[in-house]
Amino acid sequence: MAQYSRIEVANVMKESGMVPLFYHPDVEVGKKVLKACFDGGARLMEFTARGDFAFEVFLELSKYAIKELPGMIMGVGSITDAAAASMFMQMGANFIVTPSLREDIAKVCNRRKVLWSPGCGSLTEINNAEELGCEIVKLFPGSTYGPGFVKAIKGPQPWTRVMPTGGVSTDEENLKGWFDAGVTCVGMGSKLISKEMLSNGDFKGLEEKVRTTLKTITQVRS
């Protein structure tokens, strides 16, 4: 069961400005990634449930975060149907991220007051998501649309809150472009948690990269 309401999660997303996301089939590696991100200042983590038996890995990571990392908000991404969303919420997922807009997922998340962020690629999809109660829309893939798309939709819809995923890097210029356009936060995967870091076990390096990226986000916002 989720420990945080959708409003609480949305507020942390807005305050921190970044949602790290990753997948790894090894629970112990996952714990080290979580600890490194937590020590670097991150308070959100999207576990992208893409592999076989991913639910088993997430269950252990969720229990680990609750016990060892107070304030770390665990969520799940790459969810494509309501059944999967319900299962992960039972395992403690505090938010659900989807690659596309699905009303069935919206309903099961709203019923439990859990934040859901659907992947949208048009103003019509964004409007539909907001009508279904979406707090923060995932712009996906962000690299296809870019900051200009966000700036354009924020003109007529200043209330719309956007989280681009894909096309976001740790570079100051890239982050400044997104936040100047008006995004609420950014989702960041391999540009933050690289395969090289995972294969080399460079968790101290990951911790420092998270810390530096969060600092950069604070600077470009000010």
N, C-alpha and C positions, 0 to 999 in steps of 0.2 A: 504493500500500500504506500502511496506517495506521502512523503513527509512535508512537502511544500505545496501550497496552492498555486494555481496558475498565475495569480497576481504577484505572489512572492517571487516566483521564478522569473516572470517578466521584468520585475524590478531589478533583480540581480543581473539579468542580461543587459539591461539598460545601464546599470551602474558600472559593470565590469567592461562591457564593450566587446567581449570575446567569448566564443564557445569553442573550446578545443574539441576535436573529434578524431576518433581512431578506432581501429579494430585489430585485435590480435587473438589467435586461438589459444594462447598460453595464459592461464590465469595469473601465474607469478609475474610474467612480463607485464600484464595489465595492471597489477598492483603497483609495480615500480613506476609505470607511466603515470598512474593516478597520483602517487606520492610526489613525484617530481613536479607535476603540474600544480598540485596543491601547495607545495613548498615554494613554488614560483609565484604564487598569488592567485592562481585560477580557482574559481569557486563553482565552475560548471564543467561538465564533461558529457559529451554525446558519444555513446558507444554505438558504432555503426554495425548493426547486427546482420552481417552479410554472409558469415560462414556457417558450415554445419555445426549444430549443437551450440550456436552462439548464445542461446538462452542459458545454458549451463555456466558459461563464462560470465555473463552479465550478473547472474544470481550471486556468484561469489564476489564479484567486484562491488555489487550493491551492498552486500553485508559488510564487506571490508570498509567501504566508505563510511557507512553508518557507525561502525565501531571505532575506526581509527582516524577518520578525517572529518571532524565536526564542521559542518557548514558546506561540505562538498555536495553539490546538487547533481545527482546522476540522472541522465536521460538516455533515450535510445533513438537511433536514427535508422534510416532505410526500412521503415515499416510500411508495408503495402496493403494491409487489410486489418479489419477491426479485431479479428481473433488474435492476431499477433500483438496488437496494441493492448488488448485486455490482459494477455498473458504477462507481458512485460510490466504492466502497471501492478499486477499482483506481486511481482518480484521487486517492487520498490521504485520503478521508473517515475521520476518527477516531471518529465516532459517527453513528448513523442514528436519525432521529426519524420516527415514523409517526403518522398521524391515527387509526389503529385498530390493534387487536391482530391480528397475522397470524403464524401459526406458520412460514410459509415464510421470512419475513424473519428471524425469530428464528434459524432453522437456519443460514442463510448467514452471519449476523453472528457467531453463537457459534463457527462453524467457524474463523473468523479471529480470535477473541478480541476482537471489536470491540463496543463498547457499543451497545446499541439501546434506545430508549425509546419504547414504544408508547403511543398515546393510549387511555386507559381511562376508563370512566365508571361502573363499578360495582365492588363488592367482589369479585364473582365474576371479573370481567375482570382485576382486579389480582392475585388469587390465581393465575389461569391464567398471567399474564405472569411472575410470580415462579417458578412451577413450570417455566417455559421458560428460566429463568436471567436474568431482567431485574433489573438492579441498581437503576435509578431509573425509576419509572413516571411517565409524562406524564399529568397530569390534564387532560383536554380535553373540551369547553371549560371552562376554570376558572371563567368567569363564571356558568356554569349551576349549579355546585356550591358554590363559595365555601369559605372557610376552615373553616366548620362541618363540612363533609363530611370534610375532612382530619383534623380533631380527632377525629371519631367513629371513623374507621377506625384511627387510631393507638392508640386504647384497647386493642382486642383484638389489634392487630398493630403493636407498637412498632418492629418491625424494618423495616416498609415505608417506603421512601424515595420521596417524591413531588416532582414538579416541575410545578406548575400553569402552563399557558400559555393566554392569553386571560383577561381579567379581572384582569390584573396591571398596575399603573401604578407610576410613580416616586414617588408620594405616600407620605410616611412612614406615614400611618395605614393605607393599603392594604398596604404591605409588612409593617408590624408585625402586622396581622391574619393574614397568611399564615404568617409565621415563628413567631408565637406558637402557631399551630395545629399546627406541627411539620413544615413543608415543609423539604426539603433544599436546594432552590434554586428559582428562578423563571425561566421563560422569558418574555422581553419583546421585543415587536416594535415596532409603530407608536407605542406610548406612550413608547418610548425613541428609536427611529430614525424620526422622523416624516417624512411626505411633504414637509412644508414645509422641513425641514432639507435634504432631498435636492434639492428643486427650487431652493432658494436657495444650495446649496453651502456651507451653514453647518457645516463639518466641525470647526471650533474649538468651536462651540457644542455639537456632538455629543460631542466629547472631554470637555468640562466636565460635560455631563449624565451621561455614563457614570461619570466620577470621583465626582460628587456622589451618584449612585444607589448605587454600591458602598460609599461612606462611610455612607450611610443604612442600608444592609443590615447593616453591621458594628455600627452603633449599636443597631438594633432587636434584634439577636441577643444583645447583651450585657446 
